[in-house]
């Protein structure tokens, strides 16, 4: 191989390098940009998921607060109304307060049915059935036709039991929100 051939070969390699350098450079830049875009998309998606989770948690927390308050108010109004029935002094105002609490509980319960976890729904169902049963027993007692286990004292025991069930329900709600220091075992 002569020096002319080597020079020609070097020139061809140099020209090819010069011609292909922009193409290779452009491909490398495109690959780097594509990787950066994909990383940006992943970061954006991750941020969206975090924000979505925070929004859902806030919505669930607000729902649980409303449900919790409605449950307590309804139970208190049932106790108040039971005392009015027992004393024989039921007024229109007492009836309105009970019905307002009952409807408030129903609305909060309906909202919770759309948002709450399965564990919370199980507790809500137990408590809603017990509240409904107590309401019915009180109304029958008011009419002078009490159900079996529907005396003033027995209904009072039921309402006291509901207080213990509320604590369990509250614990399950707290656990569902990520607060794990609450008891979730039903009372004996």
N, C-alpha and C positions, 0 to 999 in steps of 0.2 A: 504494500500500500504506500502510495506516494504521498508526498506532502500536499499535492493538489487534491487528492481524494479526501484526505483528512480535512482539508480546508472546506471542501464542498460539503462534506458530512457535517462539519461544525456549523456551516452556514444554514444548512437545511434544519438542523436541530434548533438553532437560534431563531430562524424565521418561524418554525412550527411553534416554538415556545411563545414567541411574540404574538402569533395569531391565536393560539389557544388560551393564553393567559386571561384575557377578558372573559372568555366563555367559562373557564374554570372558576374564576373569581366571582362571576355573577352567580354561578351555581352554589358556591360556598355561601355567599351573602344571602341568597334565597333560602338556603337550608337553615342558616342561623336565624333569619327573620321568622321562618315558619316555626322553629322551636321556641322562639321568644313569644310568638303569638299563642302557641299552644299552652305555654306556661302561664301567660296572662289570662287565657280562657279558664284554665284550671283554678287560678287564684280567684277570679271573678265568680266562678261557680261555687267555690268553697265559701266565699264571703256571702253569697246569696243564700246558701244552705244554712250558714250560721244565723243570718238575719231572719230567715224563715223559721228556724227553730226557736229563736228568741221571741218572735212574734206569736208563735203558737203557744209557747210557755206562758207568755203574758196573758193571752186570751184564756187559756185554761185556768190560770191563777185567778183572774177576774171572775170567771164562771164559778169556780169553787168558792170564792168569797161570797158571791151572791147566793149560791145554793146553801152554803153554811148559815148565813144570816137568815135566809128565808125559813130554813128548817127550825132554827132556834126560835124565831118569832112565832111560827105556827104552833110549836110545842108550848110556848108560854101562853099564847092565846087559848089553846085547848085547856091548859091548867086553870086559867082565869075563868073561862066559861064553865068549866066543871064546878068551880066554887060558886059561881052564880046559880047554876042549876041546883047545887046542894043547898044553898040558902034560900032558893025560891025567888030570887030577884033578878031574873034575866031581863035585860033591857034591850031596846033596839040598838043602842050604842054598842053593847057587848056583842050582839049578833053581827053587827057591821064589822067590828074589829076582828072577830073570828073569821068571817067570810073574806075580808081583805087579806088576812094572813094566809088563809087557805088558797086563795087565788094567786097570791105572791109565791107561795111554795110551788104551786102547780106550774107557774111560768118558769121559775128557776129550775125546777126539775126537768121541764121540757128542753130548756137550753142545755142542761148538763147531759141529757141523753144524746145530744149531737156532738159533744166535745169530750166527755169523760172517758177514761180508760175502762176496760172491762171490769177490773177489780173495783174501781170506784162505783161503777154502775151496779154491781152486785150489792154493795153496801147501801146505795141510794134506794134500790128496789126494796130491800128489807125495811129500811126506815120509812119509805113512802107507804108501804102496805100497813105498817104498824100505826102510822099517823092516821091513815084512812080508817083503820079499824077503831082506833080511839075516838075519832070524830063520830063514827056511826054509833058506838056505844053511848057516847055522851048524848047524842040526839035521841036515842031510844030512852035513855034515863030521863031526859027532859020531858018526853011525852008520857012518862009514867009507866012505860012498858019496857023495863030493862032486859037486856039480853042475858043469857047465862054468863057468868063472870063479868057482869056489867054493872056492879054496884059502884058507889062512889069510891070506896076503898080500893076495889080491884082495878078500876080505871086509873086511880092514883098510882098504883103499883106499875101499871103498864107505862104510864108517863115517866115514872122514875127510871124504868128499864130503858126507855127511849133515850134518856140522858146518857146512860152508859153506852148505848149503841151509837149515839152521836159522837162520843169520844173515839170510838173505833173508826167510824166513817171519817172523822177529821184526820185520824192517823193515816188511813189509806190515801186520803187526798194529799196529805203532806208527803207521803212516800212517793206518790205519783209525780209530785212536783220536784222530787229530788232531795227532799228533806227527810233523812232517814232516822231521825231520833224519836219517832212517835210509835206508841204501841198500836198494833193492828189485830191483836187477838180479841175475839168477841168475849164479852163478860160471861161468866158462868151463871 
